[in-house]
Amino acid sequence: LLPTPILRKGSRLQHHLYPFCVHSQADLTLDPRTAHRDLLISSDYRGVSLAPPGTPVPLDSPERFDRLRAVLGAQGFASGRHCWEVETAEGACFRDSLAKDEDAGESCYAVGAAGESVTRKGLIKLCPSEAIWAVEGRGG
């Protein structure tokens, strides 16, 4: 878990990663078939938000996350270095959909990479043993 301040624009981490990212930017879109039922994918497939109450719920499928509020990218990578820029908004929390909402109003998110074999049903930990490599953040 990295402290949020080092991820902000102008941070030391951004300064060190910038040269790498300029040459390794990945053009990603999101795969709506994998999105948790509480998530709404934008029309250009590049954004995700919590669906407003009353939004029709998609049917469950083997590809869809059923508990972790997550979505996978439509593109996969077999090798190489890849970088992408992410913007976050206040008040969105993408955690376990069945967990008690202790952090109401505080945004929390994770961005990373997942193997094709990632479990999509039940409780999932964001760790390499679950085929997930992620950075978690809090705040805007």
ABEGO torsion letter per residue (X at the ends): XBBAAAABBGBAAAAAAAAAAAAABBBBBBBAAABBAABBBBAAGABBBBBBBGBBBBBBBAABBAABBBBBBABBBABEBBBBBBBBBBGBBBBBAABBBAABGBBBBBBBBBBAABBABEBBBBBAAAGBBBBBBBEX
